[in-house]
Structure formats: structure tokens, C-alpha cells
């Protein structure tokens, strides 16, 4: 447990600097290379008039919602989230939460779309199934994960950002900072 603000924020700074990035072929990329790949994927999606789908659970859903807002408003591209309460709860109740995002991805995904999948653990079944449906539909994928280095989400994206920490707060803050960088970097283009 971190007992001071300076120790907590120092750890966040360390984790941001040590973020591990890889591509679909499991090749390691620098933070700037990975950021460049992610920016290019978002740019290409916008230029193709395709859409970004941003998904997460809990705190990651809040990050996804914020990112979707910035993609629409600041980047001026089509973007959606799958967190509409009545639909999400109906799907979860009737079919199980593990398939809810997959069902929606199958409904909404078009080739050339981009999935941005955010999961602190990288093990959320609904996010993993959504990524599988996105890949099957011909979408490109950006992943943001943390916790264990062998989490399955970490290997599913065209570019994968991984934060080596078991602290939800640190992982979510790193993901929020990265998503904010991506939208800020594109807003003036």
C-alpha cells in the first residue's frame, strides 16, 4: 500500500515509462512506435469513414466512454460504446454477460472498423470474445491491459499496450493517460 501521494504518483510515472507495447506478431515496440501505430490505426479508420468501437468493464468502461466522447467531439470521427444500460442488461440477463459485447460487435462491426479494447486484467471473457468477433469481421484492434504479463488480451491487437501492475488504480490511470494522448494528438488534424 502506498502511503503518500508522492509515492503513489511516482509509481504511476514509473509504470507509464515502463509500459510494454507489442504488435500482432508479438514484436516489441517502443512507446513512441506503439503510439504511432495506434495513431495511424485511428487516422486510417477515420479516413475510411469507418468507426471506432471502444469497450471496457467498470472503470475501463468509464475510460472507454471518455475516449469515445473525445473521438467524436475532438477527433471528429464516428465512434460508439456498448454501454447503453437497457440493451446491455437485457443481453446480459438473457444470454449472459460474457457474450453481450460479442453480440453487439457481431451486430455493429464492419470491415475496416477499429476496436479499442480496454481491460485491466486482460482476462475479461466478454472483452476477449468481443475482440474475436472484431477480428472475424475484419476489424483492426488496439488493446490496453495490465496485471499478468500472460493475459490473453495482450496478444490480440494490431498494437497492444500493457501495464505491468496489479493495482487497478495505476493500470486504469495509465490507460486513461494513453487514451487521452491518442485523442489529444489527433484533435488538431
C-alpha positions in Angstrom: 0.0 0.0 0.0 1.4 3.4 -0.9 1.1 5.7 2.0 1.9 9.1 0.4 0.7 10.9 -2.7 4.3 11.3 -3.9 4.9 7.5 -3.7 1.7 6.7 -5.5 2.3 9.2 -8.3 6.0 8.2 -8.5 4.8 4.6 -9.1 2.4 5.8 -11.8 5.2 7.7 -13.5 7.4 4.6 -13.4 4.7 2.4 -14.9 3.9 4.8 -17.7 7.6 4.9 -18.6 7.9 1.1 -18.4 4.7 0.4 -20.5 5.3 -2.6 -22.7 4.0 -2.4 -26.3 3.8 -5.2 -28.9 2.2 -5.8 -32.3 0.2 -8.7 -33.6 3.4 -10.7 -34.4 4.5 -10.2 -30.7 7.3 -7.9 -31.8 8.2 -5.4 -29.1 7.8 -1.7 -29.9 8.9 1.4 -28.1 6.3 3.6 -26.5 6.6 6.1 -29.4 6.5 3.4 -32.1 3.4 1.9 -30.5 1.8 5.3 -30.1 2.5 6.0 -33.7 0.9 2.7 -34.8 -2.2 3.4 -32.7 -2.5 6.9 -34.1 -2.2 5.6 -37.6 -4.9 3.0 -37.0 -7.3 5.7 -35.7 -6.4 8.0 -38.6 -6.9 5.3 -41.2 -10.3 4.4 -39.6 -11.4 8.0 -39.8 -10.2 8.4 -43.4 -12.0 5.3 -44.4 -15.2 6.7 -42.8 -15.3 3.6 -40.7 -15.9 3.7 -36.9 -14.1 3.0 -33.7 -15.8 0.8 -31.1 -14.5 1.3 -27.6 -15.2 -1.3 -24.9 -14.4 -1.9 -21.3 -15.9 -3.0 -18.0 -16.3 -1.0 -14.8 -13.6 1.7 -14.6 -12.4 0.6 -18.0 -15.9 1.3 -19.3 -15.7 4.8 -18.0 -12.3 5.2 -19.8 -13.9 3.8 -22.9 -16.8 6.2 -22.7 -14.5 9.2 -22.2 -12.4 8.1 -25.2 -15.5 7.6 -27.4 -16.6 11.1 -26.4 -13.2 12.6 -27.4 -13.0 10.6 -30.6 -16.4 12.0 -31.7 -16.0 15.6 -30.4 -12.3 16.3 -30.7 -11.2 13.9 -33.5 -14.5 14.2 -35.3 -14.8 10.6 -36.2 -17.6 8.0 -35.8 -17.2 6.1 -32.6 -19.5 4.0 -30.4 -19.5 2.3 -27.0 -21.7 -0.7 -26.0 -22.8 0.6 -22.6 -26.4 1.6 -23.2 -27.9 0.3 -20.0 -31.2 -1.2 -21.0 -29.7 -3.1 -24.0 -26.6 -4.2 -22.2 -28.6 -5.5 -19.2 -31.1 -7.2 -21.5 -28.3 -9.1 -23.3 -26.6 -9.9 -20.0 -29.8 -11.2 -18.4 -31.0 -13.2 -21.4 -27.7 -14.5 -22.8 -25.1 -13.9 -20.2 -22.7 -11.0 -19.7 -19.8 -13.0 -21.3 -21.4 -12.7 -24.7 -23.0 -9.2 -24.5 -20.2 -7.3 -26.2 -19.6 -10.1 -28.7 -23.3 -10.0 -29.7 -23.1 -6.2 -30.2 -19.8 -6.5 -32.1 -21.4 -9.0 -34.5 -24.3 -6.6 -35.0 -22.3 -3.4 -35.5 -18.9 -4.4 -36.9 -17.9 -3.6 -40.4 -14.6 -4.4 -42.1 -12.1 -1.5 -41.6 -13.6 -0.6 -38.2 -11.4 -0.3 -35.2 -11.9 -2.0 -31.8 -10.3 -0.4 -28.8 -10.5 -3.0 -26.1 -9.6 -1.9 -22.5 -9.3 -4.4 -19.7 -7.2 -4.0 -16.6 -6.8 -7.8 -16.2 -6.8 -8.6 -19.9 -8.9 -11.7 -18.9 -12.5 -10.4 -19.1 -14.3 -13.0 -21.2 -16.7 -10.5 -22.7 -13.8 -8.3 -23.9 -11.9 -11.3 -25.3 -15.0 -12.6 -27.1 -15.6 -9.1 -28.5 -12.0 -9.0 -29.8 -12.5 -12.3 -31.5 -15.7 -11.1 -33.2 -14.0 -7.9 -34.3 -11.1 -9.9 -35.8 -13.6 -12.2 -37.6 -15.4 -9.1 -39.0 -12.1 -7.7 -40.4 -11.6 -5.0 -37.8 -8.3 -3.8 -36.6 -7.7 -3.9 -32.8 -5.9 -1.8 -30.2 -5.7 -3.3 -26.7 -4.9 -1.8 -23.3 -4.3 -4.3 -20.5 -2.4 -4.8 -17.3 -1.9 -7.3 -14.4 -0.3 -10.6 -15.5 2.1 -10.4 -18.4 0.5 -13.5 -20.0 -3.0 -12.1 -20.1 -4.7 -13.2 -23.3 -5.9 -9.7 -24.5 -2.3 -8.6 -24.7 -1.8 -10.7 -27.8 -5.0 -10.0 -29.7 -4.4 -6.5 -31.0 -2.6 -5.0 -34.0 -1.0 -3.0 -31.2 -1.1 -3.9 -27.6 -0.3 -1.6 -24.6 0.4 -3.5 -21.4 1.0 -2.0 -17.9 2.8 -4.4 -15.6 1.0 -3.8 -12.3 -1.7 -5.5 -10.1 -3.0 -2.1 -9.0 -6.4 -1.3 -10.6 -5.8 2.4 -9.9 -2.4 2.5 -11.6 -3.5 0.4 -14.6 -6.6 2.5 -15.1 -4.8 5.8 -14.8 -2.2 4.6 -17.3 -4.9 3.6 -19.7 -6.7 6.9 -19.2 -3.5 8.8 -19.9 -2.7 6.8 -23.0 -6.3 7.2 -24.4 -6.1 11.0 -23.7 -2.8 11.2 -25.5 -4.3 9.4 -28.6 -7.2 11.8 -28.8 -5.3 14.9 -28.0 -2.7 14.1 -30.6 -5.4 13.7 -33.3 -7.7 16.6 -32.4 -5.9 19.2 -34.4 -5.5 17.2 -37.6 
